[in-house]
Amino acid sequence: MQPLATVRNWQFDQLRKSLPVVRYIVQTVSADDMRTYRDGGTGWTALEVLCHLRDWEVMFQTRVRITVEQDNPELPNADPDRAALENRYNEQDIAGALDLWSQRRETYLAYLAELDESVWQRTARHPTRGLMTLMDQLALSAWHDVNHIDQMTKILTERKPSV
């Protein structure tokens, strides 16, 4: 069994590696492709996925801070589809969204790296996943990246316009 610090470092590494992967995706397709093709023809565009990654970075950081600062808190939740519509994700500046996500990721990683070993087993109640440790939340944020990178790749490979 690997020490938790080793597993944590693997997760930090995965979070770092997501940025250049998404940057490559964004730089190799046109702005029209980022805005036109939808997941399954009815879901999000690649730009909407990018904006979701950018905005959920704040959600992950907020949840971690709450878990560190409070005893067994209830974590906040939000509706990602509603956020995409209300914030008009598909009309946003692609480069700006990518840059802001990158800045937020660096802030998140810096905060996580400074946490004391003693806090990683602190728990909080996730709104849909139930009781989670801080370590679980870290793993969830790394999984979240991979899930949405896969989604972006699928959208841009399948090239299904709005139905």
N, C-alpha and C positions, 0 to 999 in steps of 0.2 A: 504494500500500500504506500502511495506517495504522500509525503507530508503536505498538509493543506497549503502551506506557503508555495510549494512547487505547483500545485494545481491552480492556485490563484494566479501565479505568474503566467501559466499557460493561457488563462482567460484574459489577462491584461494584454498578452501578445496577440491574441485573436482580435481583441478590440482595436489594437493598433493597426493590424493588417487589413481591417475592413475598409479603412479610408482610402488607401491606394487602389483597392479593387473597385470601389465605387467611382473613384476619380477616373480610372481607366474606362469604365463603362460609359460615363458621362462624356468623356473626351472623344470616344470613338463613334458616337451616334450624333445625329443632327438634333437641334432643338425641336424641330417638328416631330421627329420620332419620339423624343422624350415626352411630348405633349399629346400625341395622336393615338398611339396604340395602347389598348387597355387589356388588363388582365382578364382573359376569357372573353373579351369583347365588351364587358360591362363593368369590370372592376376598375382599379386605379391605373393611372398612367405611371410610367417610370418616374416622371417628375413628382407626382403625388407621393410615390414611395420615398423618394429622396427627402421631400419636405417632412414626411412622417418621421423618418430617421432623425432629421434635424430637431424636430419638436419633441420627440419621445426621449431624446438625450436629456432634456430638462426633466422629464418625468422620472427617468431612472435616477438621476442625481437627487431629485427631491425625495424620492422614496428611500434612498440610501441615507440621506441626512436625517430623515425622520426616524429611521430605524436606529441610527447611532445615538440620537438625542433623546428618544422617548422609550419607555418600557412597553413592549408588546403593542405597538400602535396599529391602528387601521391605516392602510396605505391608500392614497388617493387614486382615483381612476378617472378616465376620460374616454369619450367615444371617438375613436380615430376617424371613422367615416364622417362624423359630424364636423370634426376639426378640419378635415380636407375640404369639405364644402364651404363652411363658414369662413375659412381663411383663404379660400380660392387658391389652393395649392397649385393647380394646373396653370395659373397665370403668373406665377412667381418667377423671379430671375434664377436661372439654373446655377450659374456660377456663384451667386450670392448665397443660395441655399447650401451649396456644397462647402463654401468657405465657412459659413456660420456653424454648420455641423462639425467641421474639422476643429474649429475653436472650442466648441462645446465639448467635444470628445477629449481634447487635451485637458480641459478644466476637470472633467470627470475623472480621467486617469490620474491626474495629479492629486486630486482629493483622495481617491481610493488608495494610492500608493502611500499616503501619509497616515492611514488608519493604523491604529495599534492592533496587534495580534488578538487582543482580548475581545474586540468587538465583532469579529467575523462569525461568531455563533449566536449573536443577538437575533431575535426573531421579531417578525411583524406579520400582520395578516394582509395578504394580497387580496384585492377585491374579487378575483375570480379563481385564483390558484390556492387559496388558503394560507396556512402557516408556512412561512419561508424564513430561512436564515439569511443573513447578509451575504454569505457565500452563495446561497441559492440565487439571490438577486443578481449577483455578478454573472453567474452562469446563464441566467435568463437573458441578461443584456447581450452577452456574446451570441447566444442562440438567436436572439431577435435580429441581429445584424445578418447572420447567415441566412435566416429565413427570408429576409427582404432582399438580400443580394440575389438569392435564387429567384424570387418573384420578379425583380427587375430584368434578369437575364431571360426568364420565360416570356415576359411581356415583349421584349425587344427581339426575341427569336421568333416567336409566333406571329407577331405583327398583325394583331387583330384590331381593326379600327372599331370605334364605338358602334354598337348595334342599335 
